[in-house]
Amino acid sequence: MTWVQLAYLAAALCFILALKGLSTPKHARLGNLVGAGGMALAVVTAFVTVPGNSVPILVAVVLGTVVGIPAARQVKMTAIPQMVALFNGVGGAAAALVALAEFLEGRDAGVLYLVATVLTVLIGSVSFSGSVLTFLKLQEIMTTRPVLLPAGQWVGLGVAALSAVLALTTLVTGSTALLWLLAVAGLALGVLFVLPVGGADVPIAISLLNAFTGLAVAASGYVLGNTLLIVAGTLVGASGTILTRLMAQAMGRSLAHILFGAFKAVPQVAVAGEQRTVRSGTVEDVAILLGYAHSVLVVPGYGLAVAQAQHAARELAQLLEARGINVDYGIHPVAGRMPGHMNVLLAEADVPYEHLKELDDVNPGIGSVDVVLVVGANDVVNPGARDEPTSPIYGMPIFDVDRAKAVVFMKRSMRPGFAGVDNSLLYHPKTTLLFGDAKDSLTKLLAAVKQV
């Protein structure tokens, strides 16, 4: 075994250990560092062993470093999902372009080589365009709701069929022109794949596209004859598939329903003349409610992340705990814009991990909770997901906060959540609305509770 093979083996082991570390909050940081170290080893090994002129590679590495590091440091915590989507798209595009470049060199390495090339170009193109579209949705550059084109379902099936025909024809003829057409069809397929996905389902689409990129990278590893790329791509593909499955389970729906359910959804129609009232309160009202409670459940969401209010929430919890009030945090698997979003935010504020409770831990006893403090969450506490079959989020497991003794809902406005669905919890007789920026409201609430 040569030193190059040993270096690639060490890098592959680092990737496996990184995934293991990332499976627990306690070792996530170390896992990240181990994975980065493995990637650095892989890049250096590839660079020193590449045949021919290595100057373009060095220039690309320097440019990527100069652009990537400042960009990553300037990205806010709330925008990390968008950054992940873009990085994932770049990976898919890179795999597709590498396969195209290898094919243009005219190297004839047999049928399996051609199959791997075609799959890399197709899957990489789908991943790139789909990831760009998820970025646009997460950044709210375009609507977050499902976009249904006229006969969109049939158009998507037609493009998928065309892609399959182009792939088979390319395998038979070895035509460069057809391979380029396949790349274009893949780009269109990625757009059509993501357009019908809306709201809270977008992170699941990102996870699935991440799995696609892994498959494209693994196939490109066969094209290049690089074992490490095959291993790394397989790890990404497998972990992305598992994560997609887990997130779909957390949404309480099948993956097919998440991706294509918009075509069969029944539009919600507002009732003419319907009058619904809300009850808003002051900081002093909520302070009294919290000050005399025995148990409080904090349910954080994307609004907490936007306001960077995790430290204020932690200070309020510590004050309540000092008075003998039990405070826990309800963490929904899809709260925020990516898995673990709330866990990371609360870890920044040194919230003990044992106080982070999942759905199955909270819901059975939520009826005995005195006050539920909803901070910037919306869809994950919407009773419509449980009670309204026509709701786009129907079937998604939620925190049954409407069954607690009292609910304080902290919001900037009456605007719907990311799924674009009105929340019936806002009009519930147990709910008190506290309008304003989450950080500002929590800071004022902290001062008011001290006076109770």
N, C-alpha and C positions, 0 to 999 in steps of 0.2 A: 504494500500500500504506500503510495507516494505522499509527500507532505501536503500536496494540494487536496488529495482525498481526505487526509486526516483533518485538514482545516475545515473542509466542507462538513465533515462528520461532526466536528466540534460546534460549528455554527448551527447545524440541524438540531443538535442536543440543546443548544441555547434556546432555540425557538420553542421546543417542546417544554422546557423548564419554564419559559416565559408564560406560556399558556397555563401551566399549572399554577404559577404564582398569581396570575390575573384572576384565578377562580375564587380567591378569597381577598377581602379588603386588607387583611393584615399583611399579606405578602405581595399586594398588587404593585407597589412602587418598586420593590426588588425585582419582580417579574419583568416590569418594563425595562429596567436597566439591563437585565440579563439578555432580553430580546434585542435591545439596541446594540449591546456588545456583540452578539452573534451576527447581526446585520453588518456592523462595521468590519468584522473579520471576513465575512463573505465578500463584501465590496473590495476590500484590499486584496484578497486572494484572487478575485476575478481580474482586478486591474493589473497585477504583476504577471499574470499568466496569459493575458489576452495577446493573440498574435497580431503582428502588424503595428500600425501607427496608433499609439495610445493617447495622443494629444487631444483628439476630440472628446474622448471619454473623460479625461482630466478636466477639460474646459466645462463639460456638462456637469460634473460633480461640483466644481467650484461655483458655477452659476446656481445650481440647485441649493447649495449651502447658503450662499449669499442671499438668495430670495427666500428660502424656506424658513431659516431660523428667525429672522425678524418678523416674518408673517405669522409664524406660530406663536411668538411671544405677544403679539398684539391682538391675537384672537381672544375675545372674552369667553368666559366659561359657557355662556348661553349660546355661543356660536360654534362650539366644538362639533356638534352634529353636522353642521354645514361643512366644516373643514374636513371631517371624516368622509363625507359624501364626495367632496372634490378629490381628496387623496385617493379614494377608491376608484373614482373615474379615471384619474391619471394612470393608476396601475393597469386598468383594463386597456386603456389606449396604448400604453407602452407595450403590453404583450402583443396586441394586434399589429402594431407597427413593426415590431421585431420580426414577427412571423412573415409579414409582407416583405420586409427587407431581405430576409433569408430566401424567400421564394423568388424574388426578383434576381437573385444571384444565379438562379438556374441550377441549384444543386439538386441532383436526383438521388434521393436516399430511400426510395421504395414507397410502398403504399401507406404504411403506418406513418411515415414522415408527412406525406401529403394529407392524410386524415387529421393529424395533429395540427398541421398548418391551417387547414380549413376551419377546424373547431376553434382554434385560438383567435382567428380573425373574426369569426361570427360572435363568439361569446364576449371577446374583448370589446367589440363595437357596441353590443347591447349594454354591457356594463358601463361604458363611457357615457353614452347619451342618456341612459337611465339615471346615472348618478348625477349628471349635470341638472337634469330635471328635478331630482329630489332636492338638490341644493337650492334651486329657484323656489321650490315650494317652502322649504324650511326657512329661507331668508325672506319669504313672503313677497318676493319680486313678482310672483304670479299667485293666483288664488290657491289656497290650500285645500279647497273643496275638489271633489272628483270632477274631472273635465270629460264630458262625453261628446265625442264627435258624432256627426250624423252617420248612422250605420257603423259606428266606431268598432263594435265587436266584430263585424264582418270584415272591416278593413284590417283589423289586427290579425284575424285568422288568415286573410289573404296574403299579408306581408310575411307571416310565419310560413305559409305554404311556399311562397316565392323563395324565401331564404333556404328552405329545405331543397327545392329544385335546383337553385344556384349552387348549393353545397355539393349535391350529388353530381351535377354537370361538371363542376370544377374538378371533382375527383376523377371523373372519366376522361376529361379533355386536358386537364392541366393548364387551362387558359388563365393567363394573368388578368385579362380584361374581366373575366367572370369573377375572379377573386376580388377585384376592386368593386364590382357591383354587389358582391356578397357583403362587403364591408359597409356599403351605403345602405343596403337592406337591413343590416344589423343595427345601424344607427337609427333607422326609422322604427325598427321593432322595439328598441329600448325606449323611445319616446312614447310609443303607443302602449307599452307595457306599464309605464308609470302614470300616464295621464289620468286613468280612472281611479287611481289610488288617492285617497284624500285624508286630511286631518291626522288623527292619531295613528293611522296605519302607515304613514310615510316612514317612520323609523324601521318598521318591519321590511318595507321595500328596500331600504338601505342595507339591512342585514342580508337579505337575499341576494342583492347585487354584489355584496362583498363576497358571498360564496361563489358567485359567477366569476368574479375577478380571480379568485383562488384557482378555479378550474382552468381559466385562461392561462394563468401563470404556469400551472402544472403542465399544460399542453405545450406551452412555449419552451418549457424545460426540455421536453422531448425533442422539439424542433432544433434546439441549440445543443442537445447532448449534454445538458447540465443537470446532474442528479440533485443538486441542492435546490434548484428551482422547482423540480418535481416534488421534493419533500415539502418545501415551504408552501407551494401552491396547494398541495393536498391538505396540509394543516389548516390553511385559511379556508379552503372550500368546506372541509368537514366541520370546523368550528362555526363558520358562518351558517351552515345548514342547521346545526344543532341550536344555535341562538335563534334563528328564524322560527324553528319549531316551538321553542320555549316561549317566545314572544307571542306567537299565534295562540298558544294555549292560554297565556295570560290575558289575551283579548277575548278568550272564550269562543273563538270562531276558527273555522278551517282556513288554511292558507288560500284555497281557491275562492272562498267567500270574501276574504280580505282584498284579493287582487282583482276579482271580477264581480263582486257583489253589487257594485254601483250600477251595473247594467240592469239589475233586477230590482233595485231599490224602489220603494214606493215614496214619491216626494211627500214631504210633510206640508200640510196645508193649514195655514192659520185660520182659526175660527173667526168669522166676521163678527165684529162688535165685541169680541172677547175682552174683558177687563180683568187684569191681574195686578194685584198690588204687592208691594214689597215693604218690609219693615226695616228701616235703617236706624242705626243707633249711634251714640257718641262714644268717644274713647272712655269717658267716665262710666257709661252704662256697662260696657264690656269689662272694664276693670273690676267693677263690683261683682259681675257674673263670675269672673275668674277667681277673684279673691276669696269667694266663699264656696268654691268648688272643692270636691275631694279628689276628683280625677279629671285630667285634661288630655285630650288626644290632638296633636298637631298633625294636620295633613298638608304637607308642602307640595307645591307644583311649580310650573314654569315661571309663574309670577314671582316666586321667591328668588329664583335664579336671576331674573331680569333686574330685580331691585337690589340684588346682593344683600338680602336680608337675613341670611343664615345666622350671622353673629348676633343680630338683634333678637332673633327667635331663641337662640341659645341662652342669652342673658335673661330673657323673660322666663324661660323654663327653669333656670337656676334659682330665680327669685321665688317662683312658685314652689319649687322643691324644698327650698329653705323653710317654707311655711308648712311642710308636711303634705303638700299636694303631689299626687303621683302624675308625672308627665311622660307620655310616650309619643313616638312619631309613627304615623301610619305611612308606610312606603309602598306605593303601588308599583308593580313591575314596569309599567310604561309611563310613569309620571315624568314630566319633562319631555325632552326630545330624543333621549337615547337611554338604553338600559343602564341603570346605576347612576343616573344623573343626580338624583336627590341624595344618594349615599355619599357621593363625592362632595357635594356641597356641604352636607352636615358634618362630614369628617373634617372639612376645613375649619369648622367651628368647634371641633373637639367634642361633638356629641357622642357619648358612649354607644358603642355598637349594639349593646344589649337593649338599648331603648328604641332601636329601630324595629318596628313590628310590621309583619307582612299581613296580607289580607286574611289568611286562614287563622292568624293569631288574634286579629282584631274583631272581625265580624261576629263571632259567636257570643262575645260579651259586650258588644258595643251599646246595648240597651242600658247598661249600668254606668256608662260614661256620662259625667255631668255636663261637660262642655267639649265640643269638637271645634277646634280652631282651624278653619280652612284657609291656608295662606297661599293664594295664587294658583291653587288647583281648580279644575273645573270639570272636565270630562270624567275624571276618575271618581267623582262623587255625584254624578248625575243620575238620579233615580230613573230617568228615562231609559237608561241602558238595561234596567231590570224590569220596568213596567210597561214600556211603550214599544210594541212590536214593529211599528213603522219607523222608529228612530234608526238613523244610520249606525249608531253605536250599540244597538240592541244586542244583548248577549255578552257584552264585555263585563267581566267581573268588576264590581265597584266596591268602595267602602260604603256600607249602609249607614251613613252618618245621619240620615233623616230619622233613624230609629234611636239615636242618642237623646238625652234629655234636653239638650240645647245645642244650637249650632251658631257659630259666629263665622260669617263668610267675608273674608277680606278681599276686596276687588278694587281695581281702578275705576271700572265702569260696568255697565250692564252688557257689555260686548260678550258674545259667545266665546267658548274656548277654541282650541286649535282645530277641533273637528267641525266647527261652524254650527254647532247644535245648541239651541236654547236649553238652559238648565232649569228644570222645574224646582230644584232645591232652593233657588232664589226666592220663590214665592211660597215656600213652606211656612206654616205658622210658627214653627220652632226656630226659624232662621232669622238672625239679626245681621244686617249688612253693615259693614264698616268700610266706607269708600276711602280710597287714597292709595298712595304708593306704599307698598308693603313695609319697606324699611322705615319710612317716616311714621307710619301708623304703629308699628311695633315699638319704636322708640318712645312715642307718646304714651303708648299703652303701658310700657315699663314704668314710666314716671307716675302714671295714674295709679297703678297697682301698689306702688310704694306708699301712696296716700290712703289706701283702703285699710 
